[in-house]
Amino acid sequence: MNERPTAIFCNSDYLAIGVFHGLIRGGIRIPQDVALVGEGGIEAGEYISQPLSTIKCPVDELCRIAVSMLHERIESLVDCPPRHVMVPTVFVPRKTT
């Protein structure tokens, strides 16, 4: 099976930038052959030859929630099973999708 993926999602913009350069060197057109998305919203992603599409996650908010939940556990204010908290993310489409 030699099928190429239609899209690649990288867990960081840094990794996506490396994948971008590897795909280009391999003669693969982005996004015509393969769409590419990173995560993090770093500024460097805006300055490659085709600005990188990315997903931005509010890290400050995630940290605030995590510290608050940990503090609750330490202080025994909450004695319950782990819970899930949804934090909105933002997709920033650029030239790689």
MARTOR-981834 format. One record per residue (C-alpha): x, y, z. Coordinates in pm, 1 decimal, always signed. Example, Ala and Ser with C-alpha at 12.3 -4.5 7.8 and 13.67 -1.06 7.14 Angstrom:
BEGIN
- east	north	up
- +1230.0	-450.0	+780.0
- +1367.0	-106.0	+714.0
This chain:
BEGIN
- east	north	up
- +0.0	+0.0	+0.0
- +174.6	+316.0	-120.4
- -100.5	+568.2	-57.1
- +10.4	+912.2	+55.6
- -187.6	+1085.2	+331.0
- -393.0	+1385.8	+228.5
- -302.6	+1575.0	+544.9
- -45.8	+1571.8	+823.8
- -106.7	+1714.1	+1171.3
- +204.2	+1769.7	+1383.0
- +190.8	+1810.6	+1759.3
- +406.7	+2122.1	+1737.1
- +470.9	+2399.0	+1488.9
- +844.9	+2330.5	+1515.3
- +792.4	+1972.9	+1398.3
- +554.9	+2089.9	+1124.1
- +818.2	+2331.5	+992.4
- +1066.0	+2043.6	+967.2
- +806.3	+1824.9	+793.5
- +730.4	+2114.7	+558.5
- +1092.7	+2136.7	+445.0
- +1118.4	+1759.3	+406.5
- +804.1	+1743.0	+194.1
- +922.0	+2027.6	-29.1
- +1262.2	+1860.1	-75.8
- +1076.8	+1540.9	-167.7
- +886.7	+1720.7	-442.8
- +554.1	+1712.3	-260.5
- +339.7	+2021.5	-307.0
- +177.4	+2175.4	-3.0
- -124.0	+2198.0	+20.0
- -207.4	+2058.8	-326.2
- -64.8	+1711.0	-251.6
- -62.2	+1714.4	+129.2
- -212.2	+1965.4	+373.5
- -1.2	+2043.5	+679.7
- -104.1	+2178.4	+1020.9
- +101.8	+2239.9	+1332.9
- +8.1	+2324.2	+1688.9
- +123.7	+2615.8	+1897.4
- +87.4	+2927.3	+1686.1
- +456.3	+3019.0	+1703.9
- +564.9	+3328.8	+1515.1
- +826.5	+3137.5	+1310.9
- +543.3	+2950.7	+1137.8
- +438.0	+3274.1	+971.4
- +775.5	+3326.1	+805.7
- +841.3	+3008.1	+609.5
- +787.9	+3026.3	+232.2
- +422.9	+2922.9	+281.3
- +295.5	+3037.5	+620.6
- +199.9	+2738.8	+836.5
- -160.3	+2665.7	+931.4
- -171.6	+2611.3	+1304.8
- -392.3	+2543.9	+1603.2
- -352.9	+2785.6	+1893.4
- -429.9	+2664.7	+2241.2
- -454.0	+2912.7	+2531.8
- -156.5	+2784.7	+2732.8
- -197.6	+3044.9	+3007.8
- -556.6	+2933.7	+3062.0
- -456.6	+2565.0	+3063.2
- -190.0	+2634.3	+3324.0
- -428.8	+2836.1	+3541.3
- -685.7	+2554.4	+3534.6
- -423.8	+2285.5	+3604.8
- -280.2	+2473.4	+3902.6
- -628.3	+2538.1	+4039.2
- -725.9	+2171.2	+4008.3
- -399.2	+2058.8	+4167.9
- -447.7	+2304.8	+4453.7
- -798.8	+2167.4	+4511.5
- -659.4	+1812.6	+4529.5
- -376.5	+1910.3	+4765.0
- -613.6	+2095.2	+4996.3
- -860.1	+1800.7	+4979.3
- -1133.0	+2036.5	+4867.7
- -1225.7	+1791.5	+4595.3
- -1222.0	+1417.4	+4647.3
- -1353.1	+1292.7	+4316.5
- -1231.4	+1108.3	+4011.7
- -1034.3	+1306.2	+3754.0
- -1247.8	+1537.4	+3543.5
- -1222.6	+1669.3	+3190.8
- -1208.8	+2041.8	+3122.4
- -1259.5	+2176.0	+2771.0
- -1056.5	+2479.9	+2669.1
- -1140.7	+2640.8	+2335.6
- -872.3	+2635.2	+2068.4
- -845.1	+2840.1	+1749.9
- -758.4	+2708.7	+1403.6
- -550.6	+2962.8	+1210.9
- -565.9	+2869.5	+840.9
- -273.4	+2986.0	+636.2
- -108.2	+2866.6	+313.3
- -42.4	+2501.2	+409.4
- -408.3	+2393.5	+415.0
